[in-house]
Amino acid sequence: MELFGIALTTLLLFVSFGFLVGVLFGFFGMGGSFLVTPALLVMGYDTSVAVGSGMAFVFGTAVIATLKHRDLGQVDYKLGALMVAGTTAGIEVGSILVYSLEDIGLAGSVIGITYVFLLGAIGLFVTYNALASEGSADGGGHHEAADQELDPDDIPDVARKIQSYRVPPMMTLSGGIQVSLWMILGVAFATGLLSGFLGVGGGFIRMPALFYLIGVPVPIAVGTDLFEIVISGGVGSYIYGIEGGVNLTIVAPLLAGSALGARIGSAATSIVDEEDIKIYFGLMLLGGSVAVAFRQVAGPLGMPVLETVAFALIMLSALLVSGAVLYSTITTIRANERAAAAAAD
């Protein structure tokens, strides 16, 4: 049985997959291109269609999630615009490095190894710091609005160091923090360079960079990162769309699922403890690092089955993390309801 020219089972698969990715996208500000494009490639779609349709899905989901984060006051538009300017320049330089490595035949191996170590390093760093903070007396907490005053003790040490360089002009960001414009552009350029070099959207780089390097609260870092993805994803979708690389029979059911998932994931950032967000984020990156490592060794070892294992690992980590997000959200809501009922009695 077919609906809109696509098998019903495939349609339901896309809707379910879209919901899963939508939860991750709304909660972390990343996860779209990291999951969708490889999935479409494994399903046999042409590379241009997989990349173009994946980017169009990322754009649509980012719009949905950003609107929810805007409603929660978790988008810093000024910071987002500055990050777009810096990352655009960084992406251009990163692409030049890729072409230079291609000329000497080292692009694939260098980028793959960099991806494995970068995902693993960020995942370990974020998870370790989140677990350490969770065990301390002042760990955790929520930051629901961009204009909420930020406790200086909640700012990471590296971010405090960067904020201490008072190089004019100074910019006042969410939470009342002040950072030099040049520091923001420098961080944006560095993340854009890595994004352009690795050929990814860069959400898994920008989100922790906004928190650990600039000092923006995690929920606002997620919302601002999504705002930036709306701009970059829109441009990318247009470029691929005019070349016929966007397949609407793929994008539409994915967006149908993500429309609900992204709003749930976005809303969860103001419900789930902030340290839990960082722990889930770190664990997801660690799972991705192991999966990419399997894909890298599959060719040299002559074991294509490892590519299937890698894809299964990515999907399993996404399923487990999104499930953990939903579980934490539900248990937190129930705990708050019980506390409110006890207080009323």
C-alpha atoms as one frame of an Amber mdcrd trajectory, in Angstrom:
protein
   0.000   0.000   0.000   1.305   3.424  -0.964   0.440   6.937   0.154   1.703
  10.001  -1.763   3.887   7.689  -3.855   5.679   6.125  -0.894   5.131   2.767
   0.840   3.044   3.065   4.009   5.660   1.243   6.113   8.371   3.614   4.858
   6.079   6.575   5.536   5.506   5.442   9.130   9.251   4.843   9.520  10.005
   8.409   8.390   7.372   9.890  10.729   8.713   7.897  13.703  12.306   8.730
  12.848  11.370  12.399  12.468   9.832  12.396  15.953  12.975  10.810  17.434
  15.312  13.319  15.791  12.934  16.177  16.614  13.198  15.424  20.345  16.997
  15.426  20.129  17.052  18.548  17.960  14.801  20.522  20.272  16.641  19.362
  23.409  20.259  19.663  22.236  20.113  22.075  19.284  21.723  19.427  17.103
  21.247  15.888  15.831  19.611  16.391  12.411  22.412  16.019   9.871  24.236
  13.749  12.327  21.450  11.159  11.963  19.249  11.820   8.933  21.808  11.992
   6.113  23.579   8.693   7.014  20.185   6.999   7.387  19.078   8.084   3.909
  22.398   6.939   2.413  22.002   3.495   3.980  18.450   3.338   2.552  19.923
   3.750  -0.944  19.175   7.380  -1.815  21.645   9.322  -3.962  24.175  11.400
  -2.047  22.824  14.738  -3.304  19.254  13.754  -2.368  20.336  12.452   1.045
  22.289  15.609   1.850  19.735  18.024   0.354  16.696  16.360   1.925  18.509
  16.031   5.232  19.351  19.716   5.172  15.769  20.689   4.325  14.568  18.561
   7.240  17.123  20.196   9.545  15.906  23.634   8.438  12.235  22.824   9.038
  12.875  21.191  12.404  15.117  24.072  13.492  12.327  26.555  12.711   9.845
  24.557  14.833  12.280  24.142  17.737  13.463  27.778  17.601   9.889  29.066
  17.840   9.386  26.988  21.001  12.666  28.212  22.504  11.623  31.767  21.616
   8.387  31.272  23.557  10.499  30.173  26.547  12.795  33.200  26.195  15.781
  30.994  25.343  17.072  32.670  22.169  19.719  35.403  22.184  19.271  36.930
  18.722  22.203  39.325  19.049  24.589  36.505  19.928  23.115  34.346  17.167
  23.713  37.022  14.523  27.325  37.490  15.660  27.904  33.728  15.618  26.543
  33.519  12.060  29.038  36.157  10.915  31.996  34.412  12.552  31.072  30.862
  11.583  30.496  31.822   7.939  34.119  32.957   7.654  35.319  29.877   9.521
  33.369  27.502   7.272  34.957  29.078   4.195  38.470  28.542   5.569  37.564
  24.987   6.659  36.397  24.094   3.145  39.690  25.407   1.704  41.583  23.066
   4.050  39.440  20.138   2.888  40.197  20.794  -0.784  43.902  21.149   0.021
  43.897  17.757   1.748  41.975  16.247  -1.174  44.733  17.370  -3.541  47.238
  15.234  -1.624  44.809  12.359  -1.045  44.505  12.690   2.734  41.077  14.294
   3.167  39.062  11.178   4.030  41.402   9.725   6.641  42.305  13.055   8.313
  38.676  14.217   8.553  37.493  10.820   9.814  40.144  10.637  12.534  39.485
  14.261  13.536  35.761  13.524  13.761  36.310  10.499  16.046  38.648  12.315
  18.428  36.607  15.538  18.459  33.318  13.771  19.202  34.978  11.629  21.845
  36.852  14.518  23.473  33.813  16.811  23.652  31.628  13.940  24.855  34.061
  12.986  27.650  34.624  16.608  28.665  30.922  17.486  28.836  29.955  14.259
  30.625  32.781  14.514  33.171  32.035  18.150  34.006  28.300  17.516  34.241
  28.795  14.560  36.588  31.242  16.583  38.705  28.811  19.511  38.925  25.914
  17.206  39.741  27.818  15.901  42.734  28.547  19.383  44.072  26.270  21.426
  46.288  25.669  24.101  43.672  25.257  21.839  40.692  22.133  21.721  38.530
  19.366  24.230  38.165  17.310  25.701  35.365  17.621  28.851  33.268  14.275
  29.604  31.700  14.651  33.060  30.197  17.305  34.931  28.248  16.953  38.012
  30.452  17.309  36.049  33.697  20.344  37.188  35.711  23.038  34.497  35.684
  24.763  33.388  38.889  28.530  33.994  38.387  29.224  30.631  40.065  27.374
  28.896  37.213  29.818  30.220  34.601  32.602  27.756  33.610  36.180  28.773
  34.468  37.246  29.023  30.809  34.290  31.297  30.033  35.123  33.519  33.026
  38.681  33.827  31.724  37.456  34.814  28.250  35.028  37.336  29.766  37.923
  38.886  31.726  39.545  40.156  28.516  37.881  43.575  28.322  38.741  44.381
  24.707  36.213  46.935  23.363  33.614  46.875  22.053  31.972  44.880  24.863
  28.682  43.053  24.224  26.024  42.385  26.873  24.459  38.956  26.350  21.755
  36.864  28.023  22.073  36.557  31.771  23.720  39.987  31.964  27.181  38.662
  31.033  29.594  40.912  29.149  31.996  39.568  26.531  34.279  41.295  24.043
  32.934  41.280  20.482  36.298  39.966  19.296  36.131  37.010  21.682  32.667
  36.080  20.376  33.819  36.321  16.762  36.946  34.314  17.603  34.922  31.478
  19.141  32.469  31.620  16.220  35.303  31.460  13.685  36.918  28.481  15.450
  33.644  26.524  15.576  32.900  27.449  11.964  36.374  26.268  10.932  35.759
  22.862  12.509  32.249  22.734  11.041  33.492  23.499   7.522  36.411  21.088
   7.869  34.242  18.191   9.053  31.341  18.930   6.692  28.679  18.943   9.420
  26.160  21.438  10.733  28.324  21.973  13.790  25.635  21.977  16.475  27.633
  19.509  18.567  30.514  22.025  18.485  28.628  25.309  18.878  26.322  24.323
  21.737  29.123  23.392  24.182  31.239  26.299  22.876  28.495  28.794  23.726
  28.357  27.440  27.288  31.961  26.545  28.103  33.717  29.332  26.171  31.267
  32.257  26.249  29.335  31.372  29.409  25.771  31.322  28.035  23.326  29.122
  30.048  22.775  25.718  28.422  19.076  26.146  27.429  19.889  29.520  25.835
  22.931  28.006  24.121  20.596  25.384  22.618  18.004  27.962  21.516  20.603
  30.329  20.042  22.333  27.482  18.214  18.983  26.490  16.689  18.402  30.086
  15.567  21.744  29.958  13.775  20.843  26.616  12.155  17.632  28.183  10.791
  19.751  30.654   8.809  22.440  28.232   7.603  19.935  25.436   6.961  17.675
  27.752   4.966  20.513  28.806   2.671  21.680  25.208   2.228  18.161  23.955
   1.503  17.691  26.607  -1.172  20.992  25.740  -2.861  20.213  22.017  -2.962
  16.562  22.640  -3.813  17.235  24.550  -7.033  19.456  21.635  -8.139  16.705
  19.083  -7.435  18.380  17.648  -4.352  15.364  18.033  -2.017  12.838  15.160
  -2.119   9.599  16.353  -0.523   8.248  12.794  -0.157  11.127  12.267   2.300
  11.107  15.669   3.976   7.323  15.943   4.546   6.847  12.797   6.702  10.076
  13.499   8.592   8.809  16.994   9.426   5.387  15.609  10.382   7.065  13.571
  13.109   9.575  16.211  14.149   6.883  18.906  14.519   5.776  17.233  17.747
   9.181  15.891  18.784  10.957  19.237  18.452   8.405  21.041  20.611   8.606
  18.333  23.284  12.406  18.428  23.245  12.468  22.234  23.396   9.988  22.349
  26.276  12.042  19.742  28.160  15.025  22.119  28.422  13.072  24.235  30.933
  11.882  21.167  32.886  14.838  18.779  33.026  17.778  19.670  35.277  20.515
  21.504  33.351  23.165  18.965  34.384  21.041  16.169  32.910  21.038  18.012
  29.578  24.831  18.085  29.554  25.121  14.425  30.608  22.752  13.254  27.850
  24.554  15.432  25.303  27.953  14.009  26.280  26.766  10.405  26.164  25.237
  10.917  22.722  28.524  12.294  21.384  30.456   9.372  22.879  28.124   6.955
  21.096  28.642   8.873  17.855  32.428   8.754  18.297  32.422   4.961  18.608
  30.113   4.658  15.584  32.312   6.853  13.377  35.370   4.872  14.509  33.710
   1.667  13.276  32.950   3.304   9.933  36.573   4.428   9.592  38.040   0.950
  10.092  35.399  -0.870   8.010  37.201  -0.115   4.703  40.810  -0.836   5.712
  39.774  -4.077   7.451  37.577  -5.158   4.527  34.587  -5.629   6.824  31.578
  -3.728   5.394  29.433  -5.197   8.170  31.088  -2.684  10.502  29.348   0.129
   8.584  26.000  -1.483   9.418  27.112  -1.832  13.043  28.116   1.854  13.052
  24.711   2.925  11.750  22.997   0.716  14.341  25.101   2.313  17.094  24.120
   5.827  15.994  20.445   4.876  15.928  20.643   3.042  19.264  22.371   5.942
  21.025  19.803   8.376  19.616  16.927   6.112  20.718  18.324   5.661  24.229
  19.132   9.357  24.715  15.777  10.587  23.390  14.069   8.013  25.601  16.050
   9.272  28.595  15.026  12.858  27.789  11.341  11.913  27.655  11.615   9.806
  30.822  13.349  12.613  32.761  10.741  15.116  31.575   7.823  12.929  32.673
   9.351  12.052  36.066  10.227  15.706  36.755   6.678  16.854  35.923   5.213
  14.159  38.194   7.610  15.071  41.013   6.621  18.736  40.716   2.938  17.813
  40.762   3.411  15.702  43.916   5.342  18.513  45.583   2.612  21.008  44.680
  -0.083  18.654  46.035   1.849  18.139  49.270   2.271  21.899  49.701  -1.462
  22.432  49.142  -2.281  19.926  51.894
